[in-house]
Amino acid sequence: MLGLMQDRPLMISSLIEHAATFHGDTEIVSRLPEGATRRSTWAQVAEVSKQVANALTELGIQPGDRVGTLAWNSDRHLALYFGVSGSAAVLHTVNPRLFPDQITYIVNHAEDRILFFDITFAPLVAALAADLGTVELFVVMTDREHMPDIPQVPEGRLLCWDDVIGKQSTHYDWPEFDERSASSLCYTSGTTGNPKGVLYSHRSTMLHTLMNPARDTNDIHTGSVILLVVPMFHANAWGTPYTAAMVGAKLVMPGPHLDGESVYHLMKTERVNQSQGVPTVWMMLFSYLDEHPEIDPREIGLRFAGTGGAALPLSMIERFERDFGAQAFQGWGMTETSPLCVIGRPLPKHAGLDAHELAQLKLKQGRGIWGVELKIVDDNGNRLPWDGKAFGEVWVRGPWIASGYYRGEGG
């Protein structure tokens, strides 16, 4: 017997529609590569997302076509997140920190038809343009005033964001299609050989999004003001752009301005209460604070500092607690796991631990979240005990875990 529930596809476009309808006036703050700080809202991002979808249609992008980005965290990149995937195309976020030959490989391997990029990456695009054989159009994510000159891109193929997107209608009816359709593509370089493509679906992304804001996961809600330092080209910024839209959280995005001074002043100005980033950025932040002992970071009101991408040292955990009065925790995941997999937040039963025991607990990656099954196995695939001593290969499965690499390359 089947249940009598309506069968609605899980669509990424539903997130931005929800954000615009119920949290339309919540701010999105972006430090742009051009230098200015721009204030937008979820309602405005939704409108630009629809302009993106209309532009892609005008430019001949079909469902399933890949659209690349070389971009920092900003409201423009956020609009691409929803506009590209929502129109049934596939958003391919390219990591600009890879070696140039790796970038060339993955853009061609993905067969990106359009490449959107921030002005910061104009020299990189100029160097690679001739080798990006599948890219038909290059769109600079800026206004006409800041358009770079890139003679390596033939005339007519280099376009300005404001010209291409700004002229479009803000009306667009999001299509409905199979929720298992591809939504975004990220390549992981943490493997042998060439980077491998991880192809997410609308279904996997939406299920991942539903688990992300849970109290025992990342505790993201309408009162969250999130400094999103983790790049939007790293595993969809840990899924936070989608989650923030779902709950109506405020996003604060630093763009390329990741030095300690810029990060601190952005946190202070916007009263950030949650942050997500890699330890390297926090090291630069603490270096700035060391140079300015007159600053009291507690005035910001930071509550949580989530980290990933590298092990969180005990000294950093202690500094967040001592200097900011914030709880620092870490998680483990990979591009292949969307990436939420394991989270290291203490449970109520840990309240009685002494300082040393609690510190040792926080150094661990944590426990698996719902939706993810994990085990460790030996060389023959036999399950090993979770006794703190045995080690082997980690096996993971779940509805937002990759079943294979794009085009089957890498298994």
C-alpha positions as CSV (number, residue, x, y, z in Angstrom):
1,M,0.0,0.0,0.0
2,L,1.4,3.4,-1.0
3,G,0.8,6.6,1.0
4,L,-1.6,9.3,-0.2
5,M,1.0,12.1,-0.2
6,Q,1.6,14.5,-3.1
7,D,4.6,13.7,-5.1
8,R,6.6,16.9,-5.6
9,P,10.1,16.9,-7.0
10,L,12.8,18.2,-4.8
11,M,14.1,21.2,-6.7
12,I,16.9,23.6,-5.8
13,S,14.7,26.5,-7.2
14,S,12.3,25.9,-4.4
15,L,14.9,27.2,-2.0
16,I,15.3,30.6,-3.6
17,E,11.6,31.0,-4.0
18,H,11.0,30.2,-0.4
19,A,13.8,32.7,0.7
20,A,12.3,35.4,-1.5
21,T,8.7,34.8,-0.2
22,F,9.3,34.5,3.5
23,H,12.7,36.1,4.1
24,G,12.9,38.5,1.2
25,D,14.3,41.4,3.3
26,T,17.0,39.4,5.0
27,E,20.4,40.9,3.9
28,I,23.1,39.4,1.8
29,V,26.4,41.3,2.3
30,S,29.2,40.9,-0.3
31,R,32.7,42.3,-0.4
32,L,33.2,42.5,-4.1
33,P,36.5,42.0,-6.0
34,E,36.2,45.6,-7.2
35,G,36.5,46.6,-3.5
36,A,33.1,47.9,-2.5
37,T,30.7,46.2,-0.1
38,R,27.3,45.6,-1.6
39,R,24.1,45.0,0.3
40,S,21.5,42.9,-1.3
41,T,18.6,40.8,0.0
42,W,17.2,37.3,-0.6
43,A,14.4,38.9,-2.7
44,Q,17.0,40.7,-4.9
45,V,19.1,37.5,-5.3
46,A,16.0,35.7,-6.4
47,E,15.3,38.3,-9.1
48,V,18.9,38.1,-10.3
49,S,18.7,34.3,-10.3
50,K,15.8,34.6,-12.7
51,Q,17.7,37.0,-14.8
52,V,20.5,34.5,-15.0
53,A,18.0,31.8,-16.1
54,N,16.6,34.0,-18.8
55,A,20.1,34.9,-20.0
56,L,21.1,31.3,-20.2
57,T,18.0,30.6,-22.3
58,E,18.8,33.5,-24.6
59,L,22.4,32.2,-25.0
60,G,21.2,28.8,-26.0
61,I,22.0,26.8,-22.9
62,Q,20.0,23.6,-22.8
63,P,19.1,21.3,-19.8
64,G,22.1,19.4,-18.7
65,D,24.7,21.8,-20.3
66,R,27.5,22.8,-18.0
67,V,28.1,26.4,-17.0
68,G,31.4,27.1,-15.3
69,T,32.3,29.7,-12.7
70,L,35.7,31.1,-11.5
71,A,34.4,33.2,-8.7
72,W,34.7,34.2,-5.1
73,N,31.8,34.2,-2.6
74,S,29.4,37.0,-3.6
75,D,25.7,37.7,-4.3
76,R,26.5,37.3,-8.0
77,H,27.9,33.8,-7.4
78,L,24.9,33.1,-5.2
79,A,22.5,34.0,-8.1
80,L,24.4,31.6,-10.4
81,Y,23.9,28.9,-7.8
82,F,20.2,29.1,-8.1
83,G,19.8,30.5,-11.7
84,V,21.9,27.8,-13.4
85,S,20.7,24.8,-11.5
86,G,17.1,26.0,-11.3
87,S,17.0,26.3,-15.1
88,A,18.0,22.6,-15.4
89,A,21.6,23.4,-16.5
90,V,24.6,22.2,-14.4
91,L,26.7,24.6,-12.3
92,H,30.4,23.7,-12.5
93,T,32.3,25.6,-9.8
94,V,36.0,25.7,-10.8
95,N,38.6,25.9,-8.1
96,P,40.9,28.8,-9.2
97,R,43.6,27.6,-6.8
98,L,44.3,24.5,-8.9
99,F,47.3,24.4,-11.2
100,P,46.5,26.0,-14.6
101,D,46.8,22.7,-16.4
102,Q,44.3,21.2,-14.0
103,I,41.8,24.0,-14.6
104,T,42.2,23.6,-18.3
105,Y,41.6,19.8,-18.0
106,I,38.5,20.1,-15.8
107,V,36.8,22.9,-17.9
108,N,37.3,20.8,-21.0
109,H,36.4,17.6,-19.3
110,A,33.2,19.1,-18.1
111,E,32.6,20.7,-21.5
112,D,31.6,24.0,-20.0
113,R,29.9,26.1,-22.7
114,I,30.0,29.4,-20.7
115,L,32.5,30.5,-18.2
116,F,31.5,33.2,-15.6
117,F,34.5,34.7,-13.8
118,D,35.4,37.5,-11.4
119,I,37.8,40.3,-12.5
120,T,40.4,38.8,-10.1
121,F,40.8,35.9,-12.5
122,A,41.1,37.9,-15.7
123,P,44.9,37.1,-16.0
124,L,44.2,33.4,-15.5
125,V,41.4,33.4,-18.1
126,A,43.7,35.3,-20.5
127,A,46.4,32.6,-20.1
128,L,44.0,29.7,-20.5
129,A,41.4,31.0,-23.0
130,A,43.1,29.5,-26.1
131,D,43.1,26.1,-24.5
132,L,39.5,26.1,-23.3
133,G,38.1,24.5,-26.4
134,T,34.5,23.9,-25.2
135,V,33.9,27.4,-23.8
136,E,31.9,29.5,-26.3
137,L,31.4,32.7,-24.1
138,F,33.3,34.3,-21.3
139,V,31.2,36.5,-18.9
140,V,33.0,38.8,-16.6
141,M,31.1,39.2,-13.3
142,T,31.4,43.0,-13.1
143,D,30.0,46.2,-14.4
144,R,31.0,48.0,-17.6
145,E,33.3,50.4,-15.6
146,H,35.5,47.5,-14.4
147,M,35.6,45.4,-17.5
148,P,39.1,44.1,-18.2
149,D,40.8,44.0,-21.5
150,I,41.5,40.4,-22.5
151,P,42.7,40.3,-26.1
152,Q,43.1,36.5,-25.9
153,V,39.3,36.2,-26.0
154,P,38.0,36.8,-29.5
155,E,35.7,39.8,-30.1
156,G,32.1,39.0,-29.3
157,R,32.9,36.2,-26.9
158,L,33.9,38.4,-23.9
159,L,30.7,39.7,-22.2
160,C,29.9,41.9,-19.3
161,W,27.7,40.6,-16.4
162,D,25.7,43.8,-16.2
163,D,25.1,43.8,-20.0
164,V,24.1,40.1,-20.2
165,I,22.2,39.7,-16.9
166,G,21.0,43.2,-16.2
167,K,18.9,43.5,-19.4
168,Q,16.9,40.3,-18.6
169,S,13.4,40.1,-17.2
170,T,13.1,39.2,-13.5
171,H,10.1,37.0,-14.4
172,Y,10.9,33.4,-14.9
173,D,8.9,30.2,-14.3
174,W,11.2,27.6,-12.8
175,P,10.8,24.3,-14.6
176,E,10.0,21.1,-12.9
177,F,11.9,17.9,-13.9
178,D,13.3,14.7,-12.5
179,E,14.8,15.5,-9.1
180,R,17.6,13.1,-9.9
181,S,18.8,15.4,-12.6
182,A,22.3,16.8,-12.2
183,S,22.4,20.1,-10.5
184,S,26.1,20.9,-9.9
185,L,29.6,19.6,-10.6
186,C,32.7,19.8,-8.5
187,Y,36.1,18.3,-9.2
188,T,38.2,16.9,-6.4
189,S,42.0,17.1,-6.8
190,G,42.7,15.1,-3.7
191,T,43.1,11.9,-5.7
192,T,45.7,10.2,-7.8
193,G,45.9,11.2,-11.5
194,N,43.6,13.9,-13.0
195,P,40.9,15.6,-10.9
196,K,37.7,13.6,-10.6
197,G,34.2,15.1,-11.2
198,V,31.5,14.7,-8.5
199,L,28.1,15.3,-10.1
200,Y,25.4,16.3,-7.5
201,S,21.7,16.0,-8.2
202,H,18.8,18.2,-7.1
203,R,17.6,15.4,-4.8
204,S,20.9,14.8,-3.2
205,T,21.5,18.5,-2.7
206,M,18.0,19.0,-1.2
207,L,18.3,16.1,1.2
208,H,21.8,17.4,2.3
209,T,20.3,20.8,2.8
210,L,17.6,19.5,5.0
211,M,20.1,18.0,7.4
212,N,22.6,20.9,7.4
213,P,20.7,23.3,9.7
214,A,19.9,20.7,12.4
215,R,20.8,21.8,15.9
216,D,23.3,19.0,16.3
217,T,24.8,19.6,12.8
218,N,25.5,23.3,12.0
219,D,22.5,24.9,13.8
220,I,21.7,27.4,11.1
221,H,18.4,29.3,11.5
222,T,16.7,32.7,10.8
223,G,18.8,34.3,13.5
224,S,22.1,33.2,12.0
225,V,24.5,35.8,10.6
226,I,27.0,33.6,8.8
227,L,30.4,34.7,7.7
228,L,30.9,32.3,4.7
229,V,34.6,32.0,4.3
230,V,34.6,28.5,2.9
231,P,34.8,29.1,-0.9
232,M,31.7,28.5,-3.0
233,F,34.1,26.5,-5.3
234,H,34.7,24.0,-2.5
235,A,32.0,21.3,-2.4
236,N,29.2,24.0,-2.8
237,A,30.6,25.9,0.2
238,W,29.6,23.0,2.5
239,G,26.0,23.4,1.3
240,T,25.6,26.6,3.3
241,P,24.2,28.8,0.4
242,Y,21.3,26.4,0.0
243,T,20.7,26.1,3.7
244,A,20.8,29.8,4.3
245,A,18.1,30.2,1.6
246,M,16.0,27.5,3.2
247,V,16.0,29.0,6.7
248,G,16.4,32.7,5.7
249,A,19.8,33.3,7.3
250,K,21.9,36.3,6.6
251,L,25.0,35.6,4.6
252,V,28.2,37.7,4.9
253,M,30.6,37.0,2.1
254,P,34.2,38.3,2.0
255,G,35.0,37.7,-1.6
256,P,38.8,37.7,-2.1
257,H,39.4,39.8,1.0
258,L,40.5,37.1,3.4
259,D,43.3,38.8,5.2
260,G,42.9,39.0,9.0
261,E,42.0,42.7,9.1
262,S,39.3,42.5,6.4
263,V,37.8,39.4,8.0
264,Y,37.7,40.9,11.5
265,H,36.1,44.2,10.4
266,L,33.5,42.5,8.3
267,M,32.7,40.3,11.3
268,K,32.4,43.3,13.6
269,T,30.4,45.5,11.2
270,E,27.9,42.8,10.4
271,R,27.7,41.3,13.9
272,V,28.5,37.8,12.7
273,N,27.4,35.1,15.1
274,Q,28.5,32.1,13.1
275,S,31.4,31.4,10.8
276,Q,32.5,28.7,8.5
277,G,36.1,28.4,7.1
278,V,39.3,26.5,7.0
279,P,42.0,26.9,9.7
280,T,44.3,28.9,7.4
281,V,41.9,31.9,7.4
282,W,41.5,31.7,11.1
283,M,45.3,31.8,11.5
284,M,45.4,35.1,9.6
285,L,42.6,36.4,11.8
286,F,44.4,35.5,15.0
287,S,47.7,37.0,13.7
288,Y,45.8,40.3,13.1
289,L,44.4,40.2,16.6
290,D,47.9,39.5,18.1
291,E,49.0,42.7,16.4
292,H,46.1,44.7,17.9
293,P,45.8,43.7,21.6
294,E,43.5,46.6,22.1
295,I,40.7,44.8,20.2
296,D,38.1,42.8,22.2
297,P,36.7,40.2,19.8
298,R,33.9,39.3,22.2
299,E,32.1,42.5,21.2
300,I,31.2,40.8,17.9
301,G,29.0,38.2,19.5
302,L,30.4,35.1,17.7
303,R,28.7,31.9,18.9
304,F,30.0,29.2,16.7
305,A,33.1,28.7,14.5
306,G,32.8,25.8,12.2
307,T,35.9,24.5,10.5
308,G,36.9,21.8,8.0
309,G,39.3,21.0,5.3
310,A,42.1,20.4,7.8
311,A,42.4,19.2,11.4
312,L,41.6,21.9,13.9
313,P,44.5,22.4,16.4
314,L,43.7,22.6,20.1
315,S,45.3,26.1,20.3
316,M,42.7,27.4,17.8
317,I,39.8,25.9,19.6
318,E,41.1,27.5,22.8
319,R,41.5,30.9,21.2
320,F,38.0,30.9,19.8
321,E,36.7,30.1,23.2
322,R,39.0,32.5,25.1
323,D,39.0,35.5,22.7
324,F,35.6,35.3,21.1
325,G,33.6,33.3,23.7
326,A,32.7,31.1,20.8
327,Q,32.4,27.3,20.5
328,A,34.8,26.0,17.8
329,F,34.0,22.6,16.2
330,Q,35.1,20.7,13.2
331,G,33.6,18.2,10.8
332,W,34.8,15.7,8.2
333,G,33.6,15.2,4.7
334,M,34.8,15.3,1.1
335,T,33.6,16.6,-2.2
336,E,32.3,13.1,-2.7
337,T,30.1,13.4,0.4
338,S,28.4,16.7,-0.5
339,P,30.3,17.2,2.0
340,L,28.4,16.7,5.4
341,C,29.3,13.4,6.8
342,V,30.7,13.7,10.4
343,I,30.3,16.6,12.8
344,G,32.2,17.2,16.0
345,R,29.8,19.0,18.3
346,P,29.7,17.9,21.9
347,L,26.6,16.2,23.2
348,P,24.8,16.9,26.5
349,K,26.4,13.8,28.0
350,H,29.8,15.4,27.6
351,A,28.9,18.3,29.9
352,G,30.5,16.6,32.9
353,L,33.9,16.2,31.2
354,D,36.9,18.0,32.7
355,A,38.7,20.6,30.5
356,H,41.3,18.1,29.3
357,E,38.8,15.4,28.4
358,L,36.6,17.9,26.6
359,A,39.5,19.3,24.7
360,Q,40.5,15.8,23.5
361,L,36.9,15.2,22.4
362,K,36.9,18.4,20.3
363,L,40.0,17.3,18.5
364,K,38.1,14.3,17.1
365,Q,36.2,14.6,13.9
366,G,32.9,13.7,15.6
367,R,30.0,11.4,14.8
368,G,28.1,10.6,11.7
369,I,25.0,12.5,11.0
370,W,21.6,11.1,9.9
371,G,21.6,10.0,6.3
372,V,25.2,8.8,6.3
373,E,26.4,5.3,7.1
374,L,30.0,4.7,7.9
375,K,32.3,1.8,8.6
376,I,36.0,1.0,8.5
377,V,37.2,-2.1,6.8
378,D,40.4,-4.1,6.3
379,D,42.1,-4.8,3.0
380,N,39.5,-7.6,2.4
381,G,36.5,-5.5,3.1
382,N,35.8,-6.9,6.5
383,R,34.3,-4.5,9.0
384,L,36.7,-3.4,11.8
385,P,35.7,-2.4,15.3
386,W,35.2,1.2,16.4
387,D,37.5,0.8,19.4
388,G,39.8,3.8,18.9
389,K,42.6,1.5,17.8
390,A,41.7,-0.3,14.6
391,F,42.2,1.6,11.4
392,G,41.5,0.9,7.7
393,E,39.6,2.2,4.8
394,V,36.6,4.4,5.4
395,W,33.4,3.3,3.6
396,V,30.5,5.7,3.3
397,R,27.1,5.5,1.8
398,G,24.0,7.6,1.8
399,P,21.6,9.7,-0.4
400,W,24.1,12.5,-0.8
401,I,27.2,10.4,-1.3
402,A,28.7,10.0,-4.8
403,S,28.1,6.6,-6.4
404,G,30.9,7.2,-9.0
405,Y,32.9,9.9,-10.7
406,Y,31.7,11.9,-13.7
407,R,32.0,9.9,-16.9
408,G,33.2,6.9,-14.9
409,E,36.7,8.1,-14.7
410,G,38.2,7.1,-11.4
411,G,35.7,4.3,-10.6
